[in-house]
Amino acid sequence: MMMINKFWISLFCTGILLISCGKKHGNLEIKITRQNSGYGYQILKKQKIMINQPFIPAIQGEKSFKNETDAQKTADLVVNKIEKYSFPKISIHELDSMKIEY
């Protein structure tokens, strides 16, 4: 009887551990991409590219992000908007509030 209880407890704990180690954004994945002059990002769903953003959105011209952190912060915001069923458009105000250099 004791052996069966230990089995179920370990199975339960393993399940909790696997659930807590899941992807950060549910079924959406962020991939930071290296560009010629900096970084961009892609948003993937089931390993298919939904959004390919090689340049900083909302600004004029084609400038890449200066570092991976800025690309990641912006991609995180886009994914959060998608998950809230909001249009994933980024504004200059949002870039400024995240302190994205452009």
C-alpha positions as CSV (number, residue, x, y, z in Angstrom):
1,M,0.0,0.0,0.0
2,M,2.8,2.4,0.9
3,M,4.6,1.7,-2.4
4,I,1.4,2.6,-4.4
5,N,1.1,5.9,-2.6
6,K,4.7,6.8,-3.3
7,F,4.1,6.0,-6.9
8,W,1.1,8.3,-7.2
9,I,2.9,11.1,-5.3
10,S,5.9,11.0,-7.5
11,L,3.7,10.8,-10.6
12,F,1.8,13.9,-9.4
13,C,5.0,15.8,-8.6
14,T,6.4,15.0,-12.0
15,G,3.3,16.2,-13.7
16,I,3.4,19.5,-11.8
17,L,7.0,20.0,-12.7
18,L,6.4,19.4,-16.4
19,I,3.5,21.8,-16.4
20,S,5.5,24.5,-14.7
21,C,8.4,24.1,-17.3
22,G,6.1,24.8,-20.3
23,K,6.7,27.5,-22.9
24,K,6.6,31.1,-21.6
25,H,3.8,32.1,-24.0
26,G,1.5,29.1,-24.3
27,N,1.5,27.9,-27.9
28,L,3.4,31.0,-29.2
29,E,7.2,31.0,-29.4
30,I,9.6,34.0,-29.8
31,K,12.7,33.6,-31.9
32,I,15.3,36.5,-31.8
33,T,16.9,36.8,-35.3
34,R,20.3,38.2,-36.2
35,Q,20.1,40.9,-38.9
36,N,22.9,42.6,-40.9
37,S,22.8,45.6,-38.6
38,G,21.3,44.3,-35.4
39,Y,18.4,42.1,-34.3
40,G,14.8,41.3,-35.1
41,Y,12.2,38.8,-34.0
42,Q,9.8,36.2,-35.2
43,I,6.6,35.0,-33.5
44,L,5.9,31.4,-34.3
45,K,2.8,29.2,-33.7
46,K,3.3,25.5,-34.0
47,Q,6.7,26.1,-35.6
48,K,5.2,28.3,-38.4
49,I,6.1,32.0,-38.6
50,M,3.1,34.2,-37.8
51,I,5.1,37.5,-37.6
52,N,8.5,38.2,-39.1
53,Q,9.8,41.5,-37.8
54,P,13.4,42.2,-38.9
55,F,13.1,45.9,-38.1
56,I,11.9,48.1,-35.2
57,P,8.1,48.6,-35.7
58,A,6.4,52.0,-35.6
59,I,9.5,54.0,-36.7
60,Q,10.3,55.3,-40.1
61,G,12.9,53.5,-42.1
62,E,14.3,50.0,-41.7
63,K,16.3,50.0,-38.5
64,S,17.0,46.8,-36.6
65,F,17.0,46.5,-32.9
66,K,20.4,47.4,-31.4
67,N,20.4,44.4,-29.0
68,E,18.7,41.2,-28.3
69,T,17.1,42.5,-25.1
70,D,15.2,45.3,-27.0
71,A,14.0,42.8,-29.6
72,Q,12.9,40.4,-26.8
73,K,11.0,43.1,-24.9
74,T,9.1,44.2,-28.0
75,A,8.3,40.6,-29.0
76,D,7.0,39.9,-25.5
77,L,4.7,42.9,-25.8
78,V,3.4,41.7,-29.2
79,V,2.8,38.2,-27.8
80,N,1.0,39.6,-24.8
81,K,-1.3,41.6,-27.1
82,I,-2.0,38.5,-29.3
83,E,-2.9,36.5,-26.1
84,K,-5.3,39.3,-25.1
85,Y,-6.9,39.2,-28.5
86,S,-5.7,42.8,-29.1
87,F,-4.2,44.0,-32.4
88,P,-0.4,43.5,-32.1
89,K,0.5,47.0,-33.4
90,I,3.4,48.7,-31.5
91,S,3.4,52.5,-31.1
92,I,6.3,54.8,-30.7
93,H,5.0,55.6,-27.2
94,E,5.3,51.9,-26.3
95,L,8.8,51.7,-27.6
96,D,9.7,54.8,-25.6
97,S,8.1,53.4,-22.4
98,M,10.2,50.2,-22.8
99,K,13.3,52.4,-23.4
100,I,13.9,50.9,-26.8
101,E,16.7,52.7,-28.7
102,Y,16.0,53.6,-32.3
